[in-house]
Amino acid sequence: MTDEIPSEWSALTHRVLRSAAWYPGRSVPIEKWENLLRDYGGFRIHEAARRFLAEFGGLATDEWTPGPIMPQSPFRFDPFSGEANGTALAELGDTFTGFSKQAGTHLYPIGRADSGDSYLGMAVDGAVYIGQESTELLADTAYEALENLVMERNTGAPLPFVLTGDHLELPPEAERELRPDGVPRWSAEADRVLRLAGWHPSRSVPTGGWEGILHEADEGFVIHEAARRFLSEFGGLEIDQRGPGRTMARSPFRLDPSLAKWDYEIFEVLSDEAEADLYPIGDLGQGNLYLGMSQSGAVYMGMDSVELLADTADGALDKLIQGIR
């Protein structure tokens, strides 16, 4: 088995498909789709659709939070996209009967694109068609269609990404908060995500409630000035994100120190391992890891063991949002 990039794909398309769990030689059973579509929608599968679904069936990017490698046209290769009741499948059958007449060839459903707004259908010769009220040819082959979905079919994604190297990112001119020296505090993507979560320049919230909750749970929790400054600016924000990032999966995180109120002993161990006084500032991955800040402002993450995330709070937020480790 080789992981060479297929000739029809760019490096970005290869990365998107690998991040969606495709791999060379992938093969999944398709009987469930085939039987439901035949029994309730009147579909007869052809060999090209069978091969495509065996290799790509079940892969999806439409639930990814827009990020560094978000494709232009988020897709889901599920022939009925979860609509497994008889009425919905019958309606799908009617839709594809119309599409097949327009295309002049028998089209079999292979999924959705454009975040679910468009249907994808495959012809007997392997050509892929896309459409909503009507259909049009997307590409002559499956691999070319995947390249078009990732790279060329711009569907007005939530963020105006541009191709930079082997990934997509916000253009440099996108709004960003600057440090006093004029350098951006973080990436354009991090700036936008934080603003959408409720952060804004000069944001300031009281931290006394969190301090009281933690100290009441265990007197060992004593806040230091670095944690107080951080929580004053970012406390209470929640970032709900999923999907691949630059070097690791992006996970949701919450900037709420009270999440650790019963776990002083864990922070005591993490502090000893980090050789720094770590104060809770939130958690990562729905409670799988705690986030803690040292007196220097460095951010660590851990539960059973500790790991330095970044030397500064701004750097840590940028890494968490972009999926960098």
C-alpha positions, 0 to 999 in steps of 0.5 A, a space after each residue: 500500500 502506498 500513500 503517494 498523491 494520486 495524479 488528479 489531486 493537489 497536495 491539499 486535496 490529498 490532505 483533506 481526504 486523508 484527514 477525513 479518514 480516506 487511505 489507499 486501499 480503503 474498502 467499506 461495505 455498501 450493502 446497507 445503502 444499496 438495499 435501502 436505495 433499491 427497496 425504497 427509492 427504486 435505485 439500481 446501483 451500477 458498478 462505477 457507483 459501487 466502486 466509488 462508495 466502497 472507497 469513499 462512502 461515509 467520508 465527510 467534511 461538512 461538520 468540520 469547523 472552517 479552518 486551515 484545510 476546510 475544502 471549498 465545498 464541504 461534502 458527505 459521501 452518504 447516498 441518502 445523508 441519513 434520510 433513511 425513511 421511505 418517504 425521503 428515499 422515494 423523494 430522492 428517487 424522484 429527484 434523481 429520475 429528473 437529474 438522470 433525464 437532464 444528464 441523459 444518463 443513469 445517475 446514482 446518488 453518492 452524497 451531498 456537497 456545498 454543506 448539504 445544499 447540492 446532490 452528487 450523482 455518478 453516471 455509469 461511466 464514472 462521471 460525477 454530476 452535481 445539482 440542486 433543482 437541476 444538475 450539471 457535470 462536475 467532472 469526468 472521473 471521481 478523483 477529478 470531482 474530489 479535486 474540484 470539490 476541495 480546490 475549485 468549486 467556491 461556494 462562499 464558505 463561512 470564512 474567505 480562505 485563500 490557498 497558502 502553501 498546502 493549506 487554506 487560511 484567511 488573507 493577511 488583510 483580515 482584521 486582527 488585534 495588534 500588539 503595541 509594536 504593531 505585530 498581530 497578536 495571533 492569526 487572522 483565523 484566531 482573531 475571527 474565532 475569538 470575536 465570534 465567541 464574544 471576545 473584543 479588544 479591551 474586554 474585561 470581566 470580573 474574576 472574583 466569582 471564579 476565584 471564590 469558587 476555587 478557593 472554597 473548593 480547596 484553599 490550595 487554589 490561589 490565583 496569581 496575577 498572570 491568570 487573573 489578567 488572562 481570565 479578565 480578558 478571556 474568561 467565560 469564552 467557549 470555542 466549539 470547533 471540530 475537524 483537522 487543524 495544521 498539525 493536530 485535530 482541533 477540539 472544543 475548549 472552555 475558558 472557565 477555571 471552575 471546571 477544575 474546582 474538585 481537582 486541586 490534587 491534579 493541579 498539584 501534580 501537574 504543577 510539580 511536573 511543570 516546575 511551575 505554579 499552575 492555576 486552572 484557566 479551563 479545559 480542552 476536548 470536553 474535559 479530557 485535558 485541563 488548561 493551566 497557566 503559570 506565573 510567567 503566563 505560559 500555558 500548559 495542558 494535561 491530566 495525567 501528565 503535563 505538556 507546555 502548549 505555549 509560552 504566552 496566552 496569545 500563542 496558546 489561543 492561536 495554537 488551540 484554534 488553528 490545531 497546532 501542537 
